[in-house]
Amino acid sequence: MKMKKGSHLVRRDFLRGFGIASAAAAFHLWGKRPLGGPRFAWADESVENPLTAGRPLVRYPEKTDLILLTSRPPQLETPVKYFEQAITPNEAFYVRYHIYPPTRVDASAWRLKVNGHLDRPLELSLQDLQTKFSRASVVAVNQCSGNGRGYFLPRVFGGQWANGAMGNAEWSGVRLRDILSMAGLKSGAADVTFNGLDQPAMPTVPDFVKSLGVANIMNEPDILIADQMNGKPLPLLNGFPARLIVPGWYATYWVKNLSEISVLDRDFDGFWMKKAYLIPDTPCGCVPPGASPLQQVPISRMKVRSLIVSPENRARLGVGRKVTIKGIAFDGGYGIQEVLVSVNQGASWQAAQLGQDLGGYSFREWSFTWNPPRAGDYRVMARATNRIGESQPAEPLWNPAGYLRNAIEHVDVTVA
């Protein structure tokens, strides 16, 4: 496959200077004029989500209007309205970087290095990924570990995300275990590390490198190196040219703009595995609010969650007028068994209708038809259960990093 300059396989240098620009200049580049014209607004979610009220909407390259959390590095939240459908559009998919993303990637020159404790180290081009391996696809939720952190009480340090630090897409590429098999794992191979093209702003900041166990990779055919998202090349801010896909696990493992895979004959002890993204070593991953855990372990599989997308919080509805309550539910790969809806603050629950099953790692749409019988204020709640019986807690669970939030969500509506 010939890659021509100007095609979708070669990204233009539209982010030039970002890494060395001042904060003000970078905000101007990303937030105001990334696509040749002004695009800056204010979030209109003050009714449905007070946490995001007043935050600016910005339009970055290849993106629609997203809620700005930070600009250096970019953290952009997806407005909840995009979760009405199971598949999140590429342009609306959230963005999360720990260090500075690449400002330009030339796909014709890009190579994925596969090295370390191997018989045959590899350097793979994008064309190699697309022609030398069997292709595979999976529909899977990518969710930041801190999604919902802004709702933690007591408050915790970190990005104060609402519920939009997630998205669901069909990811297509190559099975990671097929790449490692081609390279030939040596006896004693234990851990595999993943590094991307993003770079720290200064030498004292640890490079963002994550790891997975060899046994986990070889037993999981859905762990991919993906070069496509919903049938299109990955947006640069979502990992172009290729990224790691770890279905069912939190997004900290889904390394973007992948450049190097290294196989180790020992456990990896890098900062982002041993010092960061840790949760209490308890069955719930939680401790009493304000307490410090005695022991911690790396975060991994996602918990079951559901989200009410419509009606919005504080919406006004009509007496006797049918309304469709809609949302999505997901978990760490077992799949959603049921979603129950309550319109009376949890006093009673009724089954919602589940939408199409796109696989155990995907959002599952659900809906519930309600005919409000009388005027008044109502609290609408939704609770999902997966296929092994795991459900959502009535009260939020707490940990000092603000991870794993999966409490039953609600919206308050007025019927008049």
C-alpha positions in Angstrom: 0.0 0.0 0.0 1.6 3.2 -1.1 1.4 6.1 1.3 1.1 9.5 -0.5 1.8 12.8 1.1 -1.5 14.5 2.0 -3.4 11.2 2.4 -5.0 10.2 5.7 -1.9 8.1 6.4 0.4 11.1 6.8 -0.6 13.6 9.5 0.2 17.3 8.6 2.2 19.4 11.1 -0.9 21.2 12.4 0.3 21.1 16.0 3.7 22.7 15.4 5.2 24.5 18.3 2.9 23.1 20.9 5.6 21.5 23.0 7.6 24.7 23.4 4.8 27.3 23.3 3.8 29.3 26.4 0.6 28.2 28.2 -1.3 31.2 26.6 0.0 30.4 23.1 -0.8 26.7 23.5 -4.3 27.5 24.7 -4.8 29.8 21.7 -3.5 27.1 19.3 -5.6 24.2 20.7 -8.6 26.0 22.0 -9.3 28.8 19.5 -7.9 28.4 16.1 -6.9 24.7 15.5 -9.0 24.3 12.3 -8.5 27.6 10.5 -11.2 29.5 12.3 -12.2 30.6 15.8 -13.9 28.0 17.9 -14.4 28.8 21.6 -17.6 28.6 23.7 -18.8 27.8 27.2 -20.1 24.5 28.4 -23.9 24.5 28.3 -24.3 21.6 30.8 -25.1 23.8 33.8 -28.5 22.2 34.0 -27.7 18.6 33.5 -24.3 18.7 35.2 -23.3 21.5 37.6 -19.7 20.1 37.8 -19.0 21.1 34.2 -20.8 24.4 34.4 -18.6 27.3 33.2 -15.9 25.1 31.7 -15.1 26.2 28.2 -15.9 24.1 25.1 -12.9 23.9 22.8 -12.4 22.3 19.4 -9.0 20.7 18.9 -7.7 19.2 15.6 -10.0 16.3 14.4 -12.4 17.0 17.3 -15.8 18.6 17.8 -16.6 20.8 20.8 -15.3 19.1 24.0 -15.2 20.2 27.6 -11.8 21.6 28.5 -10.3 20.2 31.8 -6.7 21.3 31.1 -4.8 22.3 28.0 -1.2 21.5 29.0 -1.3 18.5 28.6 -4.7 18.2 26.9 -7.6 16.7 28.9 -10.9 17.0 27.1 -14.2 15.6 28.3 -17.0 14.2 26.2 -20.4 15.9 26.7 -22.9 13.3 28.0 -25.2 13.8 25.0 -22.8 11.7 22.9 -23.6 8.6 25.1 -27.2 8.3 23.7 -25.8 5.8 21.2 -23.5 2.9 22.1 -20.7 4.0 19.7 -19.0 7.2 20.5 -18.0 9.3 17.4 -14.3 9.7 16.9 -14.6 13.4 16.9 -16.4 13.4 20.3 -14.1 10.9 22.0 -12.5 12.2 25.1 -8.7 13.0 25.3 -6.4 12.3 28.3 -2.6 12.8 28.3 -0.2 12.7 31.2 2.7 14.3 29.4 2.9 16.2 26.1 1.5 14.5 23.0 3.3 14.3 19.7 2.7 17.4 17.5 3.3 15.5 14.2 3.4 11.9 13.1 4.5 10.9 9.6 2.9 7.5 9.1 5.3 6.6 6.2 8.3 7.0 8.5 6.7 5.7 11.7 8.0 2.3 13.0 6.9 0.2 15.9 9.9 -1.3 17.6 9.5 -4.7 19.2 12.6 -5.6 21.2 13.9 -7.1 24.5 13.8 -10.8 25.6 13.0 -12.0 22.0 14.5 -14.3 19.4 13.7 -11.9 16.5 13.3 -8.2 17.3 11.1 -6.4 14.9 10.5 -3.0 13.4 7.0 -2.8 12.0 5.6 -0.1 9.7 2.0 0.8 9.5 1.8 -1.2 6.3 3.3 -4.2 8.0 0.6 -4.1 10.7 -2.0 -3.9 8.0 -0.7 -6.6 5.7 1.5 -9.1 7.6 -1.0 -10.2 10.3 -4.5 -11.4 10.5 -6.8 -8.5 11.3 -9.0 -8.4 14.4 -11.6 -6.1 15.9 -13.3 -5.5 19.2 -15.9 -3.1 20.5 -14.7 -1.8 23.8 -15.1 1.0 26.3 -12.1 3.1 27.0 -12.6 4.8 30.4 -10.2 6.9 32.4 -9.5 5.5 35.9 -10.6 8.8 37.4 -13.9 9.1 35.5 -16.3 10.7 38.0 -13.6 11.9 40.3 -15.2 15.3 40.6 -18.0 13.7 42.6 -15.9 12.2 45.3 -16.6 13.3 48.9 -14.2 14.0 50.6 -12.7 15.6 47.5 -9.4 14.1 46.2 -6.5 15.4 44.2 -6.4 15.0 40.4 -8.4 16.0 37.4 -12.0 16.7 38.4 -13.7 14.7 35.7 -17.5 14.4 35.5 -18.8 11.3 33.7 -17.4 12.1 30.3 -13.9 10.7 30.5 -14.9 7.6 28.6 -16.1 6.5 25.2 -16.9 3.3 23.3 -15.6 2.4 19.8 -14.8 -0.5 17.5 -11.1 -0.9 17.5 -9.4 -2.7 14.6 -5.8 -3.9 14.2 -3.5 -6.8 15.1 -3.6 -9.1 18.1 -0.7 -8.3 20.3 0.0 -12.0 20.9 0.5 -12.5 17.2 3.2 -9.8 17.1 5.0 -11.4 20.1 4.7 -14.8 18.4 6.3 -13.5 15.3 9.1 -12.0 17.4 9.6 -15.2 19.3 9.4 -15.0 23.1 12.4 -16.4 24.9 12.1 -18.6 27.9 11.6 -16.6 31.0 9.8 -13.7 29.4 7.7 -12.1 32.1 6.5 -8.5 31.5 5.9 -6.4 28.4 6.2 -2.6 28.5 4.6 -0.1 26.2 5.9 3.4 25.4 4.5 6.1 23.1 5.6 9.2 21.3 4.4 11.5 24.1 7.2 13.2 25.9 7.7 14.7 29.4 8.2 18.4 29.6 11.3 18.0 31.7 13.8 15.2 32.7 12.4 15.0 36.2 9.0 13.9 35.0 8.7 10.1 34.4 8.0 9.0 30.9 4.6 7.4 30.6 5.4 3.6 30.3 2.9 0.9 31.2 3.2 -2.9 31.4 1.2 -6.1 31.0 2.2 -9.7 32.0 3.2 -12.0 29.2 0.8 -14.7 30.3 -2.1 -12.2 30.3 -1.3 -11.1 26.7 -0.9 -14.6 25.3 -4.2 -15.7 26.9 -6.3 -12.7 25.7 -6.9 -12.6 22.0 -8.8 -9.2 22.3 -5.7 -7.3 23.4 -4.8 -5.4 20.2 -2.5 -3.0 18.6 -5.1 -0.9 16.8 -4.7 1.5 13.9 -8.4 2.1 13.3 -11.2 3.4 15.4 -14.8 3.0 14.1 -13.4 2.1 10.7 -11.2 5.2 10.3 -7.5 6.0 11.2 -7.1 7.0 14.8 -7.3 10.7 15.5 -3.9 12.0 16.5 -5.1 12.8 20.0 -6.6 9.2 20.4 -3.3 7.5 19.5 -2.4 7.8 15.8 -0.8 5.8 14.1 -1.4 2.9 16.6 -2.3 2.3 20.2 -2.7 -0.5 22.7 -6.2 -1.8 23.3 -6.8 -3.6 26.6 -10.5 -4.4 26.6 -12.2 -4.4 30.0 -9.3 -2.6 31.7 -9.1 1.1 32.6 -7.5 3.4 30.0 -4.2 3.9 31.8 -3.0 0.7 30.0 -4.2 1.8 26.6 -0.9 3.5 25.6 -1.4 6.0 22.7 0.9 6.9 19.8 2.7 3.7 20.4 6.4 3.6 19.4 8.0 0.8 21.4 7.1 -2.6 22.9 9.8 -4.2 25.1 9.7 -7.7 26.5 11.4 -8.2 29.9 12.6 -11.2 31.8 11.5 -9.6 35.1 8.6 -7.6 36.5 8.6 -4.0 35.4 9.1 -1.5 38.2 8.5 1.8 36.4 6.8 4.8 38.1 3.4 4.4 36.4 3.1 0.8 37.5 4.7 0.9 41.0 3.9 4.5 42.2 0.8 5.6 40.2 -2.6 4.2 39.4 -2.8 2.2 42.6 -5.9 1.2 44.5 -6.4 -0.2 48.0 -5.7 -3.9 48.2 -9.2 -4.6 49.4 -12.1 -6.5 47.8 -13.9 -3.2 46.9 -10.7 -1.2 46.1 -11.9 1.2 48.7 -11.2 2.4 52.2 -13.3 4.5 54.6 -13.5 8.1 53.4 -10.4 10.0 54.4 -8.4 6.9 55.4 -5.1 5.7 54.0 -4.8 2.2 52.6 -2.4 -0.2 54.3 -1.5 -1.8 51.0 -2.1 -0.9 47.3 -2.1 -2.8 44.0 -2.2 -1.6 40.4 -5.7 -0.8 39.1 -6.9 -3.2 36.3 -10.4 -4.3 35.4 -13.3 -1.9 35.2 -16.3 -2.1 37.5 -19.9 -2.3 36.4 -21.5 1.1 35.7 -24.6 2.7 34.3 -25.4 6.2 33.3 -28.6 8.1 32.6 -28.2 10.1 29.5 -31.8 11.5 29.1 -33.7 13.2 30.5 -31.2 15.7 31.8 -30.9 16.6 35.4 -33.5 19.1 36.5 -35.5 18.6 33.3 -39.2 19.5 33.3 -41.7 16.8 32.1 -45.4 16.8 31.5 -48.0 14.9 33.6 -49.3 12.0 31.6 -46.9 12.5 28.8 -44.7 9.4 28.1 -41.0 10.0 28.3 -38.2 7.6 27.4 -35.5 7.3 30.0 -32.3 6.3 28.2 -28.7 5.5 29.1 -25.8 3.1 28.7 -24.3 0.4 30.9 -21.0 -1.5 30.8 -18.5 -3.5 32.8 -15.1 -5.1 32.6 -16.0 -7.7 30.0 -18.6 -10.1 31.4 -21.4 -8.2 29.8 -24.6 -6.5 31.1 -27.4 -8.9 32.3 -29.9 -6.3 33.3 -30.6 -2.6 34.0 -33.2 -1.6 36.6 -34.8 1.8 36.7 -36.4 3.5 39.7 -38.6 6.6 39.4 -39.2 6.9 43.2 -35.7 7.3 44.7 -35.1 3.6 44.9 -38.3 2.5 46.6 -39.1 0.2 43.7 -37.3 -0.9 40.6 -38.4 -2.1 37.1 -36.5 -3.7 34.3 -35.3 -1.5 31.4 -35.2 -2.8 27.8 -31.7 -3.6 26.7 -30.4 -2.5 23.3 -28.2 -4.4 20.9 -25.4 -6.5 22.4 -22.2 -5.4 20.8 -20.0 -7.6 23.0 -19.1 -7.9 26.6 -16.7 -5.0 26.5 -19.1 -2.5 24.9 -21.6 0.0 26.1 -25.0 -1.5 26.2 -27.9 0.9 25.4 -31.0 0.7 27.6 -34.3 2.4 27.7 -37.4 2.6 29.9 -40.8 4.2 29.1 -42.3 6.2 31.9 -45.7 7.9 32.1 -45.5 10.3 35.0 -48.8 9.9 36.9 -48.9 13.1 38.8 -47.1 16.4 39.3 -44.1 16.6 41.6 -40.4 16.1 42.0 -38.9 12.8 41.1 -35.5 11.2 41.5 -34.8 8.7 38.6 -32.1 6.1 39.2 -30.5 3.3 37.2 -28.6 0.2 38.4 -26.8 -2.3 36.1 -25.9 -5.9 36.9 -23.5 -7.9 34.9 -23.6 -11.6 33.9 -21.7 -12.8 37.0 -24.0 -10.9 39.4 -21.9 -7.8 40.1 -23.9 -4.6 40.5 -23.5 -1.0 41.6 -23.4 0.1 45.2 -26.1 2.5 46.5 -23.5 4.7 48.2 -20.2 5.8 46.5 -17.1 3.9 47.5 -14.0 6.0 48.3 -10.3 5.7 47.8 -7.6 8.5 47.9 -6.9 8.5 44.2 -10.5 9.0 43.1 -10.7 5.8 41.0 -13.3 3.1 40.4 -16.4 5.3 40.8 -19.5 3.2 40.0 -22.2 4.2 42.4 -25.8 4.3 41.3 -26.3 7.5 39.3 -29.5 9.6 39.4 -31.2 12.6 37.8 -33.8 14.8 39.5 -36.8 15.9 37.3 -39.9 18.0 37.9 -43.3 16.9 36.5 -45.8 19.7 36.0 
